[in-house]
Amino acid sequence: MRSRVFALAMALTLTACSAAQSDETALYDSTGTPVAYIAADLTIYLWSGKPVAYLYSGNRGTDVYGFNGKHLGWFEKGYVRDADGDATCGLKSVIRSPKLEPIKSLKELKPLKSLRELPPLKRTSSLEWADTPCKIALALGADN
């Protein structure tokens, strides 16, 4: 009896985890490695589970803000773009050779959002990847 209860509890836990992960969208770096993901509430987490940024619908599109209030860029056409218009991260649909997604760590608690800074003037999107890797670009928004 005890083993059946344990098995049922495990099945329910795995089902809940699968349902939660289906509402998450992976973000890949320029090498096709998944390094972050967007949760259903538009929070961006690093693969380690650390909440670092969030999407904010502004007048000029969808902005990416760090929890520290720093404007990190824009989310457009499947890419997170920095202030120079270069891609820092991308969805699976825009990455050439996406790698398999490893198991995610548990999500940490989200910090309070700081006052958002004004976004810079939006530059034209480039065809280049930014020099700053996705993980580092997003981590700049972590609340310290």
Summary of the structure (lengths in Angstrom):
residues: 144
radius of gyration: 16.9
end to end distance: 47.9
largest distance: 63.9
contacts: 399
relative contact order: 0.22
helix: 21%
strand: 28%
